[in-house]
Amino acid sequence: MATWNSRGLRGSALEDLINRTNEKYLENGLALIQKIPTPITPINIDKQSRHITLAYFEKKSTVDYIGVVQGIPVCFDAKECAVDTFSLQNIHEHQVKFMEDFEKQGGVAFFLIYYTHKDLFYYLPYEMLRFFWDRAAEGGRKSFRIEELNPEYILPKKHGIFVPYLDILSKDLEDRDF
């Protein structure tokens, strides 16, 4: 049984930035993206603050976000990284499988990685993640370095949009062979 405690809130600032970005995209009629809640069962609740201090996950989650952008189904997960090397242990096999199945159905799957120490957002397409995932499965590195990533997929700084991933999603679509 997987448990949750306050460590699980590490990505909440990133989640807030993405949620605010998604609200902007909705307001502008560009996208409808929903945060997928992870179902938990509380075990301990701090009576004073009324916060959950210990819980267990009811089932494995798939991705953090799912929705549609101009008629294109999308799903993505958000991760933080404090160093130049991203460990694939931060991604679970059931997430990779879900993304694979999502793409087989004509959707677009990706990760948004926030390199906190560089204040840099990166759009990692499923296909690139799959390369790293398969490399690890074949006995190679169980991580990837920031230097291995395509610099064209770094999210630009954009006034009024916290995590402007739609520009890079557009590039991802252009780069694919449909």
Stockholm file with secondary structure:
# STOCKHOLM 1.0

chainA/1-178         MATWNSRGLRGSALEDLINRTNEKYLENGLALIQKIPTPITPINIDKQSRHITLAYFEKKSTVDYIGVVQGIPVCFDAKECAVDTFSLQNIHEHQVKFMEDFEKQGGVAFFLIYYTHKDLFYYLPYEMLRFFWDRAAEGGRKSFRIEELNPEYILPKKHGIFVPYLDILSKDLEDRDF
#=GR chainA/1-178 SS CCEECGGGGTTHHHHHHHHHHHHHHHHTTSEEEEECCCCEEEEEEETTTTEEEEEEESSCCCCSEEEEETTEEEEEEEEEESSSEEEGGGSCHHHHHHHHHHHHTTCEEEEEEEEGGGTEEEEEEHHHHHHHHHHHHTTSCSEEEGGGSCGGGBCCCBTTBSSCHHHHHHHHHHHSCC
#=GC SS_cons         CCEECGGGGTTHHHHHHHHHHHHHHHHTTSEEEEECCCCEEEEEEETTTTEEEEEEESSCCCCSEEEEETTEEEEEEEEEESSSEEEGGGSCHHHHHHHHHHHHTTCEEEEEEEEGGGTEEEEEEHHHHHHHHHHHHTTSCSEEEGGGSCGGGBCCCBTTBSSCHHHHHHHHHHHSCC
//
